[in-house]
């Protein structure tokens, strides 16, 4: 009997200490008095923890985008940055939608747009290998959109890639109000780029690949 009374007294002491710390009687009776330690009570939710879980859920939902959506967001941001650089830095090469673009100096009126395609190997970096020639065109009032050329014997694919890259950069410039869509557009090429320029002039980018 004495041990039972001592146990009851100890439970009452623990109960009083718990409630004085802000605990509820229901939690105390199920946690401390039954000896379950800190195991959570069924049906009871920790509001701060639930809030943190909700915030983490929303964050994961935002970051867990599909690769296609993420790529589109990055491309859009890169396009905006490219247009801003072109506006602030004339006569400077800027990457835009996969192409290299240089604009005429502000004191020279725009006379047209040039789509340039370089030769095999050297055409991979046209803004360097053809720098002097292309800059001379820009100084004469021509916007230059140089599309990099990869190495391949599939001329149809190369023509499609060049046309797609040019159209994206050109559309970004016209949509941004930097280039007047009424300006004439010329295609200039060297080596393999000249072949592709001829194919594009014949509508190769619109033709379907055989079989």
DRENFI-14264 format. One line per 3 residues: for each residue z, x, y of C-alpha. Coordinates in steps of 0.2 Angstrom, whole numbers, plus 5000, padded with zeros to 4 digits. Layout:
<nodes>
Z,X,Y; ...
</nodes>
This chain:
<nodes>
5000,5000,5000; 5004,5014,5012; 4987,5022,5009
4979,5005,5012; 4988,5003,5028; 4984,5021,5034
4965,5017,5030; 4966,5001,5040; 4974,5010,5055
4961,5024,5054; 4947,5011,5054; 4955,5002,5069
4956,5018,5078; 4938,5023,5075; 4933,5005,5080
4942,5006,5097; 4935,5024,5100; 4917,5018,5097
4918,5002,5108; 4926,5013,5122; 4910,5023,5122
4899,5008,5124; 4895,5003,5107; 4894,4985,5101
4906,4978,5088; 4891,4973,5077; 4885,4991,5077
4902,4998,5074; 4906,4987,5060; 4889,4991,5051
4889,5010,5056; 4906,5017,5056; 4917,5005,5047
4906,5004,5032; 4903,5023,5032; 4884,5023,5034
4885,5036,5048; 4870,5035,5060; 4858,5025,5050
4850,5011,5061; 4854,4993,5059; 4841,4982,5053
4833,4971,5067; 4840,4983,5081; 4827,4993,5091
4831,5007,5103; 4822,5002,5119; 4819,5019,5126
4812,5025,5109; 4800,5010,5108; 4794,5013,5126
4791,5031,5122; 4781,5026,5106; 4771,5014,5116
4767,5027,5129; 4761,5039,5115; 4751,5026,5107
4742,5022,5123; 4739,5041,5126; 4732,5043,5109
4721,5029,5111; 4714,5037,5127; 4711,5054,5119
4705,5048,5102; 4687,5045,5109; 4672,5046,5098
4662,5062,5100; 4648,5053,5108; 4659,5045,5121
4668,5062,5125; 4651,5071,5126; 4645,5057,5138
4660,5059,5149; 4658,5078,5150; 4640,5077,5154
4643,5065,5168; 4656,5076,5175; 4645,5091,5174
4631,5082,5182; 4641,5077,5197; 4647,5095,5199
4629,5101,5198; 4623,5089,5212; 4638,5095,5223
4633,5113,5221; 4615,5110,5225; 4620,5101,5240
4632,5114,5246; 4622,5130,5240; 4603,5129,5243
4592,5143,5236; 4605,5145,5222; 4602,5141,5204
4612,5127,5197; 4614,5120,5179; 4609,5102,5179
4607,5091,5163; 4602,5106,5153; 4590,5113,5166
4591,5126,5179; 4587,5119,5196; 4585,5128,5213
4581,5118,5229; 4571,5123,5245; 4581,5130,5260
4587,5117,5272; 4575,5122,5286; 4560,5120,5274
4554,5102,5272; 4552,5097,5253; 4534,5096,5248
4536,5093,5229; 4544,5096,5212; 4539,5109,5200
4543,5108,5181; 4542,5126,5175; 4542,5131,5156
4542,5149,5152; 4535,5159,5138; 4542,5163,5120
4559,5172,5120; 4559,5175,5139; 4558,5157,5142
4575,5155,5136; 4582,5160,5153; 4568,5156,5165
4580,5157,5181; 4581,5176,5177; 4565,5181,5169
4554,5172,5182; 4567,5173,5196; 4556,5181,5209
4541,5169,5206; 4551,5153,5205; 4561,5158,5221
4545,5160,5230; 4540,5142,5226; 4557,5136,5232
4555,5145,5249; 4539,5136,5251; 4547,5119,5250
4546,5115,5231; 4561,5109,5220; 4560,5119,5204
4567,5112,5188; 4565,5125,5175; 4568,5120,5157
4574,5133,5144; 4562,5136,5129; 4568,5139,5112
4558,5148,5099; 4549,5137,5086; 4532,5134,5079
4535,5115,5080; 4526,5113,5097; 4528,5094,5096
4547,5096,5096; 4547,5109,5110; 4536,5097,5121
4549,5083,5118; 4564,5094,5122; 4556,5101,5138
4551,5083,5144; 4568,5076,5140; 4577,5090,5149
4566,5088,5164; 4567,5069,5165; 4586,5070,5164
4588,5083,5178; 4574,5074,5188; 4582,5057,5186
4599,5064,5192; 4591,5072,5207; 4582,5056,5212
4597,5044,5208; 4608,5055,5218; 4597,5054,5233
4593,5072,5234; 4575,5071,5229; 4562,5058,5235
4554,5050,5220; 4538,5049,5230; 4536,5068,5230
4522,5075,5219; 4527,5083,5202; 4518,5098,5195
4520,5106,5179; 4518,5125,5178; 4520,5136,5162
4518,5154,5156; 4512,5158,5138; 4519,5146,5126
4526,5136,5141; 4508,5134,5147; 4503,5127,5130
4517,5114,5131; 4513,5110,5149; 4495,5106,5144
4502,5095,5129; 4513,5086,5141; 4499,5083,5153
4490,5075,5138; 4505,5064,5134; 4512,5074,5120
4529,5069,5124; 4524,5050,5121; 4515,5054,5105
4524,5051,5088; 4526,5065,5076; 4515,5063,5060
4522,5057,5044
</nodes>
